[in-house]
């Protein structure tokens, strides 16, 4: 594996055609590949350097209109367009690591850090 290859961390699919895989090229550089044809072809969508989060830990892709990637230091990346564009968000000011994310549908889900479980019913807006 080349030195700059991503350390793939998580894969999730919204349906049989739309999937996304996330990893880290470096500690602060998340990297992804998406498919919209069931894995026949994959392409990279770039995350603007202003949105770099910490290390990627988990991903939820409950619907093509929502993908959430949880990272260290309570950061998460959110996409509402099949992973084409990303926005970085942070839950409070604690420097704990978000480890897990699970969504039951495109509105309702949970994220967990070292001490707290965060619940959302609006697709990760709050």
C-alpha positions as CSV (number, residue, x, y, z in Angstrom):
1,X,0.0,0.0,0.0
2,X,1.5,3.4,-0.9
3,X,2.4,5.7,1.9
4,X,-0.4,8.2,1.1
5,X,-3.2,5.6,0.8
6,X,-6.1,6.2,3.2
7,X,-6.5,4.1,6.3
8,X,-10.1,3.1,5.5
9,X,-12.2,3.2,8.6
10,X,-15.9,2.8,7.8
11,X,-18.3,1.9,5.0
12,X,-22.1,2.4,4.9
13,X,-24.8,2.3,2.2
14,X,-28.0,4.3,1.9
15,X,-29.4,1.7,-0.4
16,X,-28.1,-0.9,-2.9
17,X,-26.6,1.8,-5.2
18,X,-25.4,4.6,-3.0
19,X,-22.5,3.8,-0.7
20,X,-19.6,5.8,0.9
21,X,-16.4,4.7,2.5
22,X,-14.4,7.0,4.8
23,X,-10.9,6.9,6.1
24,X,-7.9,9.1,7.0
25,X,-4.9,9.9,4.9
26,X,-3.3,11.7,7.8
27,X,-4.7,12.4,11.3
28,X,-6.5,15.6,10.2
29,X,-7.3,14.7,6.7
30,X,-10.5,12.7,6.1
31,X,-10.8,11.1,2.7
32,X,-13.7,9.4,1.1
33,X,-14.9,7.5,-2.0
34,X,-18.6,7.3,-3.1
35,X,-20.5,5.1,-5.5
36,X,-23.9,5.7,-7.0
37,X,-24.0,2.5,-9.1
38,X,-23.7,-0.2,-6.5
39,X,-19.9,-0.3,-6.4
40,X,-19.1,-0.6,-10.1
41,X,-17.4,2.7,-10.1
42,X,-16.0,4.8,-7.2
43,X,-14.9,8.4,-7.1
44,X,-13.5,10.8,-4.5
45,X,-15.4,13.8,-3.2
46,X,-13.1,16.4,-1.6
47,X,-13.6,18.0,1.7
48,X,-12.4,21.7,1.7
49,X,-9.4,22.1,4.0
50,X,-11.6,24.6,6.1
51,X,-13.7,21.6,7.0
52,X,-11.0,19.2,8.0
53,X,-11.9,17.4,11.2
54,X,-10.0,15.1,13.4
55,X,-9.7,11.4,12.8
56,X,-12.7,9.7,11.3
57,X,-14.3,7.1,13.6
58,X,-17.7,6.0,12.3
59,X,-20.3,6.8,9.6
60,X,-24.1,6.7,9.2
61,X,-25.7,6.9,5.8
62,X,-29.4,6.3,6.4
63,X,-30.7,8.1,3.3
64,X,-29.2,9.7,0.2
65,X,-30.1,13.1,1.7
66,X,-28.1,12.5,4.9
67,X,-24.6,11.2,5.6
68,X,-22.9,11.9,9.0
69,X,-19.3,11.0,9.8
70,X,-18.2,11.3,13.5
71,X,-14.7,12.3,14.3
72,X,-12.4,13.0,17.3
73,X,-12.9,16.0,19.5
74,X,-16.7,15.9,19.1
75,X,-16.6,17.0,15.4
76,X,-18.8,15.5,12.8
77,X,-19.1,16.0,9.0
78,X,-22.5,16.2,7.5
79,X,-23.6,15.9,3.8
80,X,-27.1,16.3,2.5
81,X,-26.3,15.5,-1.2
82,X,-24.9,11.9,-1.4
83,X,-21.5,13.0,-0.1
84,X,-20.9,15.6,-2.8
85,X,-20.4,18.5,-0.3
86,X,-19.6,18.5,3.4
87,X,-20.0,20.8,6.4
88,X,-18.1,20.4,9.6
89,X,-20.0,20.8,12.9
90,X,-19.1,20.3,16.6
91,X,-21.1,19.2,19.5
92,X,-20.3,21.5,22.5
93,X,-16.8,22.4,23.5
94,X,-15.6,19.2,25.0
95,X,-12.6,17.5,23.5
96,X,-13.9,14.0,23.7
97,X,-14.0,11.7,20.7
98,X,-17.2,10.8,19.0
99,X,-17.0,7.1,18.5
100,X,-20.3,5.8,17.2
101,X,-23.2,7.1,15.1
102,X,-26.4,5.3,14.2
103,X,-29.5,6.6,12.4
104,X,-32.8,4.9,12.4
105,X,-34.0,7.0,9.5
106,X,-33.0,10.4,8.0
107,X,-34.2,12.3,11.0
108,X,-33.6,10.2,14.1
109,X,-30.3,9.0,15.4
110,X,-27.7,8.9,18.1
111,X,-24.0,9.8,18.4
112,X,-21.8,8.8,21.3
113,X,-18.6,10.1,22.7
114,X,-16.6,8.9,25.8
115,X,-19.3,9.9,28.3
116,X,-22.5,11.1,26.6
117,X,-25.0,9.8,24.1
118,X,-26.4,12.6,21.9
119,X,-29.8,12.2,20.4
120,X,-31.2,14.0,17.3
121,X,-34.6,14.1,15.7
122,X,-33.8,16.6,13.0
123,X,-31.2,14.9,10.9
124,X,-28.2,16.1,12.9
125,X,-29.0,19.8,12.9
126,X,-29.2,19.8,16.7
